[in-house]
Amino acid sequence: MHANQAAAAGLDDNTPWTALYEEEADVHGDYVSNVRSAVEYGLSDPEDTVEMACAAAETAGASVTALSGPWSLYTPQDAATVASALLVQLRNNADALTELTRAVGRIVERGEAELPAPAGPGQPANLADVLATLRTVADTVHGLVDRHASTTVRALYAAPSTAALPEDVHETVLAVAALLAEQHDQEVTLNRRHPDGAYEGDDSGFGCGCNITIAANGEECTLYYGDSEWVLARESDGRKLPDGSTVFSNCENLSTTLKTAHPQQLVDDILPIIAADRG
C-alpha cells in the first residue's frame, strides 16, 4: 500500500468499515494466504483447533510488536486500515468464544462431560459458570464493535495527513538525498542514472539505478536499492571488478524494504550508522 494514498476501496457511506481490512488482506498476502490455505485444506480435529487458536494469539502479539516501532505507521489512513483489521479480529474473537461455548456443549451432549448447576455464592466456578462468562464476554465485545468500529475507522480514514511520501523508488532516492543534504554535515551527492521522468517502476526488486554518495570523515558510503533491500555500502568494503562494477564484502541493510519508504525513516537509519563509523 502507498501509505500516503487513500485505499482504493474508499469509505463512502455505502462502504462498510471492514472494506479497508478486506482489500489489504487480498493485496498483501503471504501471512494471510497461509491462514486461508489452512482453512481451505480443512480444520477438522482438536489439534487443528488448538493450533489455529495459538497462531491467532501469536498473531495478535505480533501486531503489538509491529505497532510499537517508531515508523510502524506513516499516515492516519494506515491507522484506519489497521483499526479495521484489529476490530474485525475482535469481532472474530467474539465469534470464536461463542463457538467455544457451543463446542463444549457438544462435548456435554455426547455424554463426555457433565454440565452442573451454576455454583452458589462462595463456591468455585464450574463449567456452567465458565460457559456463561464466555457468552457474556462474547456479547460484550460484539456490542463494543457494533457501537464503535465504523465511527473509529471512518474518523481515522478522514483525518488529514501532511506526509509527502514518494510514489516510486526514484522519488524515494530524491527525497532521501534532499533530507541528507539538510541533516548531514558533510557532502551528499545524488548520482542520477537516467533522465527525469524516464524511470518506470517494476517488481524486479531493484531500484532505478540512481544512488546517493555520502561523505563521512574520509570515508564514502553509498545508499542504493537492490535485491529488495535499502543498502548502505562503505567504499572501503568495495572491490572493483573488470567490468567497472563494484562488489562489497560488507553492507548495512536498513530497517525497511519498502521502495516507497518514508524518506525520513531511511535517513534516521543512515545517520547513526555514519556516526558510529566516526567513533
Buried (B, 14 or more C-beta within 10 A) or exposed (E): BBBBEBBEBEBEEEEBBBBBBBBBBEEEEEEBEEBEEBEEEEEEEEEBBEEBEEEBEEEEEEBEEEEEEEBEBBBBBBBBBBBBBBBBBBBEBBEBBBEBBEEBEEEBEEEEEEBEEEBEEEEEEBBBBBBEEBBEBBEEBBEBBEEEBBEBBBEBBEEEBEBEBBEBBBBBBBBBBBBBBEEBEEEBBBBBEEEEEEBEBEEEEBBBBBBBBBBBEEBBBBBBBBEEBBBBBBBEBBEEEEEEEEEBEEBBEBEBEBBBBBBBBBBBBBBEBBEEBEE
